[in-house]
Amino acid sequence: MAKVKDKRREKISVATEIDRLEDRRARCQDNLDRAEYRSRKEKLSEKERQELDDEMAIMSERVEKLDKELQMLRGENRRNMLLSVALLAVSTLFYYVFIYSEE
C-alpha cells in the first residue's frame, strides 16, 4: 500500500503537495489550539488533563513534522524554479545567437 501512495505522489506537482500539506498543518494547528483552549477553560480531572496533554504533544509533533516536510518541499520548489529560469535564459541566448547572428 505504501508503494501505491508513493506512485500517486510522484504524479503530483510539488506546488500541489505543498498546498495539501499546508491544509493538513492548518487543521492540526486548529485542533491544537482547540485543545489548548479546552485545557485552560474547562475544569478537567487529572486523568482527562493528562490525556489532553498527551494529545497536545502528539499534535505538536505532527505540526513540527509537517513544518519540516513543507520546508523540504519549498526548497525543492525553489530549485525547480531556478532550473526553469536557467532553461529560459539558455533558450533565449540560443534564440538570440542563432536568429539574430544570421542578419
C-alpha positions in Angstrom: 0.0 0.0 0.0 2.9 2.4 0.7 4.2 1.9 -2.8 0.8 2.8 -4.3 0.8 6.1 -2.3 4.4 6.8 -3.4 3.5 6.3 -7.1 0.5 8.6 -6.7 2.6 11.2 -5.1 5.2 11.0 -7.9 2.5 12.2 -10.3 1.5 15.2 -8.1 3.3 18.5 -8.6 5.4 20.0 -5.8 3.1 23.0 -5.5 0.0 20.7 -5.1 1.8 18.7 -2.4 2.8 22.0 -0.6 -0.9 23.1 -0.7 -2.0 19.7 0.6 0.5 19.8 3.5 -0.3 23.4 4.4 -4.0 22.4 4.7 -3.1 19.4 6.9 -0.9 21.6 9.0 -3.6 24.2 9.4 -6.1 21.6 10.6 -3.6 20.2 13.1 -2.8 23.7 14.3 -6.6 24.4 14.8 -7.0 21.1 16.7 -4.0 22.0 18.9 -5.5 25.5 19.5 -8.8 24.0 20.5 -7.2 21.5 22.9 -5.2 24.3 24.5 -8.3 26.4 24.9 -10.1 23.5 26.4 -7.3 22.8 28.9 -7.4 26.4 30.0 -11.1 27.0 30.2 -12.6 23.7 31.3 -12.3 22.1 34.7 -10.8 18.7 34.0 -9.9 15.8 36.2 -6.2 14.8 36.5 -6.7 11.9 34.1 -8.5 14.0 31.5 -5.9 16.7 31.7 -3.1 14.1 31.2 -4.9 12.6 28.2 -5.4 16.1 26.8 -1.7 16.9 27.3 -0.7 13.7 25.6 -3.0 14.6 22.7 -1.5 18.1 22.5 2.0 16.6 22.5 1.1 14.3 19.6 -0.4 17.2 17.6 2.6 19.3 18.3 4.9 16.6 16.9 2.7 16.3 13.8 2.8 20.1 13.3 6.6 20.0 13.6 6.9 17.1 11.2 4.7 18.9 8.7 6.8 22.0 9.0 9.9 20.1 8.2 8.3 18.4 5.2 7.0 21.8 4.0 10.5 23.3 4.3 11.9 20.4 2.2 9.2 20.8 -0.4 9.7 24.6 -0.6 13.4 24.0 -1.1 12.6 21.6 -4.0 10.2 24.1 -5.4 12.8 26.8 -5.3 15.3 24.5 -7.1 12.7 23.7 -9.8 12.0 27.4 -10.3 15.7 28.2 -10.6 16.1 25.4 -13.2 13.2 26.8 -15.2 14.7 30.3 -15.2 18.1 28.9 -16.2 16.5 26.9 -19.1 14.6 30.0 -20.2 17.8 32.1 -20.1 19.7 29.4 -22.2 16.8 29.2 -24.7 16.8 33.0 -25.0 20.6 33.0 -25.5 20.4 30.3 -28.2 17.5 32.1 -29.9 19.5 35.4 -29.9 22.7 33.7 -31.2 21.1 31.7 -34.0 18.3 34.1 -35.1 20.0 37.5 -34.8 23.5 36.4 -35.7 22.4 35.5 -39.2 21.5 39.1 -40.0 
